[in-house]
Structures are given as C-alpha cells and as structure tokens.
C-alpha cells in the first residue's frame, strides 16, 4: 500500500470521528427525545402526572351545559338529552351495563312541577328579568293577572302560629298582589323554610323580598299560590302595581334515568363505586336557563374521566359507575337505586360521590370523614405524598348529596366537593366559563390514587 495514501486515510478517519460521530449522536438523541415525548410510558414508566385532566373535563362540562341540554332539567327533555349523552360516553369507554343487564338505564318516575313557557313579572309597568331580578317558588301554580294593586303585609309582629293563621285569612282577595315583608321572621318562628310558608298561602299573586342571593330548586308538588322572590334592589322601590303571567305544568309521573355501568376487575363480585348526579334545575320559563356547570356537570365530567382512566388501568375490584338523575328534586335517583340495587349493596366495598368539582383553590371537603376515619387518613396521606391539594377538610354526616342513601344503607361512602369559586349555585350564572378549574388535575390524580389503593 502506498504510504502516502495510508496517511491520508488515517487523517480522514480522524476527521470522521471529530465531525460525523457527534452528528450521528445528535440525530440518535433527537429521535429518543421525540419517542419519549410521544410514548412516555416506555421511557419513564407509568405516570399519572403526565395525564392532564382539565381539557377532557372542560370538553364534557361544555357539552353538558350547552344550550341544547336546556339545563338538564324537566323542560324540553333536557334530562333525557343528558341521559343519551352519558350512555354514549359509557359505550365509548367500554363500560358494561351493571347487573348483567342489556342497558345502562335504570328508569323510574316521580312527579315534578315545571315552567315550560311564559314567565313574566313587572312592577309599575317595568318588566323584571327572570333569574336576575326574580325567581318563582318552584311549587307555584300558573297565573295571569294585570295591573294588580299591591297590599303590603308585614310579618315582623308575628309571635305565634295563631298570629300567622289570623294574617293568612286576610290575604284572600285575588284582585290584589300581596307584598309579604319579614318572611324570614316567620320562618324562624315556625322552624321552617320559605317554600313551606308559600305552600300554606291561598291562590293568588305574592311578592316576597329577600336579602340573600337567589337559589332556585325543583319541586315535586304544586301549591295553590304563585310566589315570586325578588331582590332588595326591587324591594327598595315603591311597588304600586304588579302584572304577572306564568305558564305552569305539573307532571304527575316524569320518567328519569339513572345510568350505571361497570369495568370488571380481577374480582367481579366486589365493587368500588364512583357516583355523581347529572341532572340540574333546567329552565324557569322560556328565557331563564340554569346551566349547572359546577353543580354538577363538573362532577359528571369527573366521573367520565374516572371511567376512561380505569378502563385503561383495570383494578383488583370491579369499578361501578353511576350517574344519578333526580338529585336536585331530593336525592330521588340515589334513593331509588338503593331500594332497587343493580348490584347487591353489600358487594360495594366503598363509594365515592363527586359533586361540585370546578374549583379547588382551597382544597376539598370530605363528608363522612368522621364516619370512616381510616379511609379519610388514607386520603390525607395520599394527598401529602403527591403534594396535590392545599387542604383535605373533614366533615361529618350530611344528607346533602347522593352518598346519603348509600351510607344510611350501610355502604361505606364519601361525598367529596371542592372549596373555591365564585359562589354561583342554583342560579343562572353557574356557567362553564365561570369555573376556574384550579387544582383540577390534582383532584383527578388524588382520586385515582385513592380509589386504586382501597383494599
């Protein structure tokens, strides 16, 4: 071999080492980075932190609060539209119908009072905005009356129930509208709520001022009177005449759906239950819609997130998912389920109910924490270990959501809700855009960790 050629080949090899090897190493490193970003499980192992729940949750919250859902209530079949939506999502995530049934639907009925059409109120000829300037008592009857003279009736001097009965006999002229002041004094005296006072009123138009915010609800009964609650701004003005036009429909037997599905585990006859209610208040007339984003599109969206997660991560125990209807009408759906269970109640090892999941700026509260201290301590320990939420507060028993009938039937149960937000509740402002979703990923990770570790 020519010594000169060998010399140049040696120099070329040195150049290759200097320039081409680093270049190829860079290319290999780049490919590894791209691969790890697209398939992190292969590079770093399974990590919940890599899963961002917020976009998923917001997509479902927006869908459930869309105007096409009509507030998921009892006007324009809003609750049934939500039921169809949830059945579709259960199928998407591969859930099996509970109890070896062919359908996710557990149907039942209850009466409900609705306002499907006209909802008008005016003072001195000035129209009031439903939901903003007034709400109607959810049990009210239909009413049409124009330019009614207003008679003020003070309840401040009521000392006994007999005093109230005497006053009630004087407010029977249906050609007047009655302006009832100091109704909270009467409620305190009788140990009752405004609706129960309203239920004792005769047929006619009644105006009741209130200092606190409007909180609407659902009523299963219909009362004789038509009662409007107004805010202080309207109450401070002198009201001389009232006109009202209210369309009402009482549904004697309204059909409603609980939606239940299962992800089988290694043990098929023992369940961890995850629940949330999907119903809300619906509409108060043609114009006032109560979207129910926080209460409880957020909890329903979280239930769907759990369904997606546990479908991808099968557990030792089977996971039972139940989306309840009828919660706003008095926990009707969950009560029906406990009386007609699709799986034996004794087979439910633990139940976690989620309601109001839109803002955990100040952490969460756990109802029944005092009843199940071992599980509460476990939840706290997981939160500290994962550095998830600023607080996990303890609360005792309360009949304030769908966990209640289960815990009363002996099923160990938590009800978890978030602490934070703007305070929109049972009003027209509870919209998807008003949710901060603070710490929402942390809640999702805390719950999946907790539910996965229940033994």
C-alpha positions as CSV (number, residue, x, y, z in Angstrom):
1,X,0.0,0.0,0.0
2,X,1.2,3.4,-0.8
3,X,2.4,5.1,2.5
4,X,1.1,8.4,1.3
5,X,-2.4,7.0,0.7
6,X,-2.5,5.3,4.1
7,X,-1.5,8.6,5.7
8,X,-4.5,10.4,4.1
9,X,-6.9,7.6,5.0
10,X,-5.8,7.9,8.7
11,X,-6.4,11.6,8.6
12,X,-9.9,11.0,7.0
13,X,-10.8,8.6,9.8
14,X,-9.8,11.2,12.4
15,X,-12.0,13.8,10.7
16,X,-14.9,11.3,10.7
17,X,-14.5,10.8,14.4
18,X,-14.5,14.5,15.0
19,X,-17.4,15.6,12.8
20,X,-19.6,12.6,11.9
21,X,-19.8,10.8,15.2
22,X,-21.1,13.8,17.2
23,X,-23.6,14.5,14.3
24,X,-24.9,10.9,14.4
25,X,-25.1,11.0,18.2
26,X,-27.2,14.2,17.9
27,X,-29.5,12.5,15.5
28,X,-29.9,9.5,17.8
29,X,-30.5,11.7,20.8
30,X,-33.2,13.7,18.9
31,X,-35.0,10.6,17.9
32,X,-35.0,9.4,21.5
33,X,-36.5,12.7,22.7
34,X,-39.3,12.6,20.2
35,X,-40.0,8.9,21.0
36,X,-40.2,9.6,24.8
37,X,-42.5,12.6,24.3
38,X,-44.9,10.5,22.2
39,X,-44.7,7.4,24.3
40,X,-43.6,8.4,27.8
41,X,-44.6,5.2,29.5
42,X,-41.8,3.3,27.6
43,X,-39.2,5.8,28.7
44,X,-40.3,6.8,32.2
45,X,-42.8,4.2,33.3
46,X,-46.5,4.9,34.1
47,X,-47.1,8.4,35.5
48,X,-50.4,9.9,36.3
49,X,-48.8,13.3,36.4
50,X,-48.3,13.1,32.6
51,X,-52.1,12.9,32.2
52,X,-53.8,16.4,32.1
53,X,-57.4,16.0,33.1
54,X,-58.5,19.6,32.5
55,X,-59.1,19.6,28.7
56,X,-61.1,16.4,29.0
57,X,-63.2,17.7,31.8
58,X,-63.8,21.0,30.2
59,X,-65.0,19.3,27.0
60,X,-67.6,17.4,28.8
61,X,-68.6,20.3,31.0
62,X,-69.1,22.4,27.9
63,X,-71.2,19.7,26.3
64,X,-73.4,19.1,29.4
65,X,-74.0,22.9,29.9
66,X,-74.7,23.5,26.2
67,X,-77.9,25.3,25.4
68,X,-79.2,22.1,23.7
69,X,-79.3,20.4,27.1
70,X,-81.8,23.1,28.5
71,X,-80.2,22.9,31.9
72,X,-80.5,19.1,32.1
73,X,-83.9,19.5,33.7
74,X,-87.6,19.0,33.1
75,X,-88.3,21.3,30.2
76,X,-87.7,20.4,26.6
77,X,-86.5,16.9,27.7
78,X,-83.2,18.3,28.9
79,X,-82.6,15.5,31.4
80,X,-83.2,12.9,28.6
81,X,-80.7,14.5,26.3
82,X,-78.1,14.3,29.0
83,X,-79.0,10.7,29.6
84,X,-78.4,9.9,25.9
85,X,-75.1,11.7,26.0
86,X,-73.9,9.7,29.1
87,X,-74.9,6.4,27.6
88,X,-72.9,7.2,24.5
89,X,-69.9,8.1,26.6
90,X,-70.2,4.9,28.7
91,X,-70.1,2.9,25.5
92,X,-67.1,4.9,24.3
93,X,-65.1,3.9,27.4
94,X,-66.2,0.2,27.2
95,X,-68.3,0.0,30.3
96,X,-70.6,-3.0,30.7
97,X,-74.2,-2.5,31.9
98,X,-74.5,-3.1,35.6
99,X,-76.2,-6.2,36.9
100,X,-75.9,-8.3,33.8
101,X,-78.5,-6.1,32.1
102,X,-78.6,-5.1,28.4
103,X,-78.9,-1.4,29.1
104,X,-77.1,1.2,31.2
105,X,-80.5,2.7,32.0
106,X,-82.4,2.3,35.3
107,X,-85.7,4.1,34.7
108,X,-88.0,5.3,37.4
109,X,-90.6,8.1,37.8
110,X,-91.6,10.9,40.1
111,X,-93.8,14.0,40.0
112,X,-92.3,17.4,39.2
113,X,-93.6,20.9,38.8
114,X,-92.3,22.7,35.7
115,X,-92.4,26.1,33.9
116,X,-92.2,25.4,30.2
117,X,-93.4,28.7,28.7
118,X,-94.2,32.2,29.6
119,X,-92.5,33.7,32.7
120,X,-93.3,37.4,33.1
121,X,-93.3,39.8,36.0
122,X,-93.5,43.6,36.0
123,X,-93.6,46.3,38.7
124,X,-95.2,49.6,37.9
125,X,-95.1,48.6,34.2
126,X,-91.4,47.8,34.3
127,X,-90.5,44.3,33.2
128,X,-88.3,42.2,35.6
129,X,-85.7,39.7,34.2
130,X,-86.3,36.1,35.3
131,X,-83.4,34.6,37.2
132,X,-81.8,38.0,37.6
133,X,-84.5,40.2,39.1
134,X,-86.7,37.4,40.5
135,X,-87.2,33.7,40.8
136,X,-90.5,31.9,41.3
137,X,-91.2,29.5,44.0
138,X,-90.6,26.1,42.4
139,X,-94.0,24.8,43.5
140,X,-96.0,27.8,42.2
141,X,-99.2,27.4,40.1
142,X,-99.9,29.1,36.7
143,X,-101.1,32.7,36.9
144,X,-102.3,35.6,34.8
145,X,-103.0,39.0,36.2
146,X,-102.5,42.6,35.1
147,X,-102.2,45.9,37.0
148,X,-102.9,44.4,40.4
149,X,-102.9,46.7,43.3
150,X,-100.2,45.9,45.9
151,X,-101.1,45.4,49.5
152,X,-98.2,45.2,52.0
153,X,-98.4,42.7,54.8
154,X,-95.8,42.8,57.5
155,X,-94.9,39.6,59.3
156,X,-92.5,41.2,61.7
157,X,-95.1,41.2,64.5
158,X,-95.9,37.6,64.2
159,X,-95.2,35.9,67.6
160,X,-97.2,32.7,67.4
161,X,-98.5,30.3,64.8
162,X,-102.0,31.6,65.6
163,X,-100.9,35.1,64.6
164,X,-99.8,33.8,61.3
165,X,-103.1,31.9,60.8
166,X,-105.0,35.1,61.6
167,X,-103.0,37.1,59.0
168,X,-103.4,34.4,56.4
169,X,-107.2,34.8,56.5
170,X,-106.9,38.4,55.4
171,X,-104.9,37.8,52.2
172,X,-107.5,36.1,50.1
173,X,-108.5,38.8,47.6
174,X,-107.2,37.6,44.2
175,X,-107.6,41.1,42.7
176,X,-104.6,42.2,44.8
177,X,-101.0,41.3,44.8
178,X,-99.6,40.8,48.3
179,X,-96.2,42.1,49.3
180,X,-95.0,40.0,52.3
181,X,-92.2,41.5,54.3
182,X,-90.1,39.8,57.1
183,X,-91.0,36.3,56.0
184,X,-87.7,35.1,57.5
185,X,-89.0,36.1,60.9
186,X,-92.0,33.8,60.3
187,X,-89.7,31.0,59.1
188,X,-87.6,31.3,62.2
189,X,-90.6,31.2,64.4
190,X,-92.1,28.2,62.8
191,X,-88.8,26.4,62.2
192,X,-89.4,26.0,58.5
193,X,-88.3,27.3,55.1
194,X,-89.9,29.8,52.7
195,X,-91.3,27.2,50.4
196,X,-93.2,25.6,53.3
197,X,-94.7,29.0,54.2
198,X,-95.6,29.5,50.5
199,X,-97.3,26.2,50.5
200,X,-99.8,27.5,53.1
201,X,-100.8,30.5,51.0
202,X,-104.1,30.6,49.1
203,X,-104.3,31.0,45.3
204,X,-103.1,34.4,44.2
205,X,-100.0,36.5,43.4
206,X,-97.5,37.1,46.2
207,X,-94.2,39.1,46.2
208,X,-91.6,38.2,48.8
209,X,-88.4,40.3,49.2
210,X,-85.2,38.6,50.3
211,X,-81.7,39.7,51.3
212,X,-79.7,36.6,50.3
213,X,-78.9,35.5,46.8
214,X,-81.4,33.7,44.6
215,X,-81.2,29.9,44.9
216,X,-83.7,28.1,42.8
217,X,-84.7,24.4,43.2
218,X,-87.0,21.7,41.9
219,X,-90.4,20.9,43.5
220,X,-92.3,17.6,43.3
221,X,-95.5,19.3,44.4
222,X,-97.6,22.2,43.2
223,X,-99.0,24.7,45.6
224,X,-102.1,26.9,45.2
225,X,-100.2,30.3,45.2
226,X,-97.9,31.9,42.7
227,X,-95.0,33.3,44.7
228,X,-92.2,35.5,43.4
229,X,-89.0,36.1,45.4
230,X,-87.3,39.5,44.5
231,X,-84.0,41.0,45.4
232,X,-83.5,44.1,47.6
233,X,-83.0,46.4,44.7
234,X,-86.5,45.9,43.6
235,X,-87.8,45.8,47.1
236,X,-86.4,49.2,47.9
237,X,-88.5,50.8,45.2
238,X,-92.2,51.5,45.9
239,X,-94.2,48.9,44.1
240,X,-97.8,50.1,43.4
241,X,-98.9,47.7,40.7
242,X,-97.9,44.2,39.6
243,X,-98.6,42.3,36.4
244,X,-97.7,38.6,36.1
245,X,-98.1,35.9,33.5
246,X,-96.8,32.4,34.4
247,X,-97.2,29.1,32.4
248,X,-97.0,26.0,34.5
249,X,-97.2,22.3,34.0
250,X,-97.2,19.7,36.8
251,X,-96.0,16.3,35.5
252,X,-97.6,13.6,37.6
253,X,-95.1,10.9,36.6
254,X,-92.0,12.2,34.9
255,X,-89.6,9.5,33.7
256,X,-86.0,9.7,34.7
257,X,-82.9,7.6,34.2
258,X,-80.0,6.5,36.4
259,X,-77.1,5.5,34.2
260,X,-75.0,2.6,35.6
261,X,-72.0,0.7,34.1
262,X,-69.2,-1.5,35.3
263,X,-65.5,-2.0,34.5
264,X,-64.8,-5.6,35.6
265,X,-61.8,-6.2,37.8
266,X,-59.9,-9.4,38.9
267,X,-62.7,-9.8,41.4
268,X,-66.0,-9.5,39.6
269,X,-68.5,-9.6,42.6
270,X,-67.0,-6.8,44.7
271,X,-67.1,-3.2,43.7
272,X,-65.6,0.2,44.2
273,X,-68.4,2.7,43.3
274,X,-67.9,6.1,41.8
275,X,-71.0,8.3,41.5
276,X,-72.2,11.8,40.5
277,X,-75.6,13.3,39.6
278,X,-76.0,14.7,36.1
279,X,-79.4,16.4,36.5
280,X,-79.9,20.1,37.2
281,X,-82.7,22.6,37.5
282,X,-83.5,23.1,33.8
283,X,-85.5,26.2,32.9
284,X,-87.7,28.7,34.6
285,X,-89.8,29.8,31.6
286,X,-88.6,30.3,28.1
287,X,-85.6,32.5,28.9
288,X,-84.1,31.6,32.2
289,X,-81.7,28.7,31.9
290,X,-79.8,27.2,34.9
291,X,-76.7,25.5,33.3
292,X,-75.4,23.8,36.4
293,X,-71.7,23.8,35.4
294,X,-70.3,23.5,38.9
295,X,-73.4,21.6,40.1
296,X,-72.9,19.1,38.7
297,X,-71.6,19.0,35.2
298,X,-68.2,19.2,36.8
299,X,-68.8,16.0,38.9
300,X,-70.3,14.2,36.0
301,X,-67.3,15.1,33.8
302,X,-65.0,13.8,36.6
303,X,-67.0,10.5,36.6
304,X,-66.4,10.2,32.9
305,X,-62.7,10.9,33.4
306,X,-62.5,8.1,36.0
307,X,-64.3,5.8,33.5
308,X,-61.6,6.5,30.9
309,X,-58.8,6.1,33.4
310,X,-59.9,2.8,34.9
311,X,-60.7,1.3,31.6
312,X,-57.1,1.8,30.7
313,X,-56.0,0.7,34.3
314,X,-58.1,-2.3,35.4
315,X,-58.2,-2.8,39.1
316,X,-58.4,-5.7,41.6
317,X,-62.0,-4.9,42.3
318,X,-64.6,-4.1,39.7
319,X,-65.5,-0.4,39.3
320,X,-69.2,0.6,39.4
321,X,-70.1,3.9,37.8
322,X,-73.5,5.5,38.5
323,X,-74.7,8.8,37.1
324,X,-77.8,9.7,39.0
325,X,-80.8,11.8,38.0
326,X,-83.3,13.4,40.4
327,X,-80.7,14.7,42.8
328,X,-82.0,18.2,42.7
329,X,-85.5,17.0,43.4
330,X,-84.5,15.5,46.7
331,X,-81.9,12.7,46.1
332,X,-84.6,10.7,44.3
333,X,-82.4,8.8,41.9
334,X,-80.0,7.5,44.5
335,X,-82.8,6.6,46.8
336,X,-84.4,4.6,44.1
337,X,-81.1,2.8,43.3
338,X,-80.6,1.8,47.0
339,X,-84.2,0.4,47.0
340,X,-83.7,-1.3,43.7
341,X,-79.9,-2.0,43.5
342,X,-78.4,-3.3,40.3
343,X,-75.7,-5.0,42.3
344,X,-76.0,-6.1,46.0
345,X,-75.3,-3.1,48.2
346,X,-73.2,-5.4,50.4
347,X,-70.9,-6.0,47.5
348,X,-69.9,-2.3,47.3
349,X,-66.7,-2.1,49.3
350,X,-66.5,1.7,49.2
351,X,-68.4,4.5,47.4
352,X,-67.1,8.0,46.4
353,X,-69.6,10.5,45.3
354,X,-68.5,13.7,43.5
355,X,-70.5,16.9,43.4
356,X,-69.2,20.4,42.6
357,X,-65.8,19.8,41.2
358,X,-65.0,23.0,39.4
359,X,-62.6,25.0,41.7
360,X,-60.4,23.5,44.4
361,X,-58.5,26.7,45.2
362,X,-58.9,25.9,48.9
363,X,-58.9,22.1,48.5
364,X,-61.7,19.7,49.1
365,X,-64.1,18.7,51.9
366,X,-64.9,15.1,52.6
367,X,-68.4,14.4,54.0
368,X,-68.5,11.3,56.2
369,X,-64.8,11.7,57.0
370,X,-65.7,11.3,60.7
371,X,-67.6,8.1,60.0
372,X,-64.7,6.4,58.1
373,X,-61.5,7.8,59.7
374,X,-59.3,5.1,58.3
375,X,-60.2,5.9,54.7
376,X,-60.0,9.6,55.5
377,X,-56.5,9.2,56.9
378,X,-55.6,7.2,53.8
379,X,-56.9,10.0,51.5
380,X,-54.9,12.6,53.5
381,X,-51.7,10.6,53.3
382,X,-52.0,10.2,49.6
383,X,-52.6,13.9,49.2
384,X,-49.5,14.7,51.3
385,X,-47.4,12.2,49.4
386,X,-48.5,13.5,46.0
387,X,-48.4,17.2,47.0
388,X,-51.8,17.6,45.4
389,X,-54.2,19.9,47.2
390,X,-53.8,22.6,49.9
391,X,-56.4,21.1,52.2
392,X,-58.4,17.9,52.6
393,X,-61.1,19.0,55.1
394,X,-63.1,16.7,57.3
395,X,-66.9,16.9,57.7
396,X,-69.4,14.6,59.4
397,X,-72.6,13.1,58.2
398,X,-74.9,15.2,55.9
399,X,-77.9,14.4,53.7
400,X,-76.6,16.8,51.0
401,X,-75.9,14.6,48.1
402,X,-76.3,11.1,46.6
403,X,-73.9,9.3,49.0
404,X,-76.5,9.7,51.8
405,X,-78.9,6.9,51.0
406,X,-76.0,4.5,50.5
407,X,-74.3,5.3,53.8
408,X,-77.7,5.0,55.5
409,X,-78.0,1.5,53.9
410,X,-74.6,0.6,55.4
411,X,-72.4,1.2,52.4
412,X,-69.1,3.0,53.4
413,X,-69.3,6.3,51.5
414,X,-67.6,9.6,51.0
415,X,-69.1,12.7,49.4
416,X,-66.3,14.9,48.1
417,X,-66.7,18.5,46.9
418,X,-64.3,21.3,46.2
419,X,-63.8,24.5,48.1
420,X,-63.4,27.7,46.0
421,X,-65.0,29.5,43.2
422,X,-67.3,32.5,42.7
423,X,-70.2,31.1,44.7
424,X,-72.6,30.6,41.8
425,X,-75.0,27.9,42.9
426,X,-78.5,27.0,41.7
427,X,-78.6,30.3,39.7
428,X,-78.3,31.3,36.1
429,X,-74.6,32.3,36.5
430,X,-73.4,28.7,37.1
431,X,-71.8,28.5,33.6
432,X,-68.9,26.6,32.3
433,X,-66.9,29.9,31.7
434,X,-67.2,30.8,35.3
435,X,-65.2,27.7,36.5
436,X,-61.6,28.3,37.4
437,X,-60.7,24.6,37.3
438,X,-58.0,25.4,39.8
439,X,-56.2,22.2,41.0
440,X,-58.5,20.1,38.9
441,X,-55.6,17.8,37.7
442,X,-54.6,17.3,41.3
443,X,-58.1,16.2,42.3
444,X,-58.2,13.7,39.4
445,X,-54.8,12.3,40.4
446,X,-55.7,12.2,44.1
447,X,-59.0,10.4,43.4
448,X,-57.4,7.8,41.1
449,X,-54.6,7.2,43.6
450,X,-57.1,6.8,46.4
451,X,-59.6,4.5,44.6
452,X,-56.7,2.4,43.3
453,X,-55.4,1.8,46.8
454,X,-58.7,0.8,48.5
455,X,-58.2,-2.7,49.9
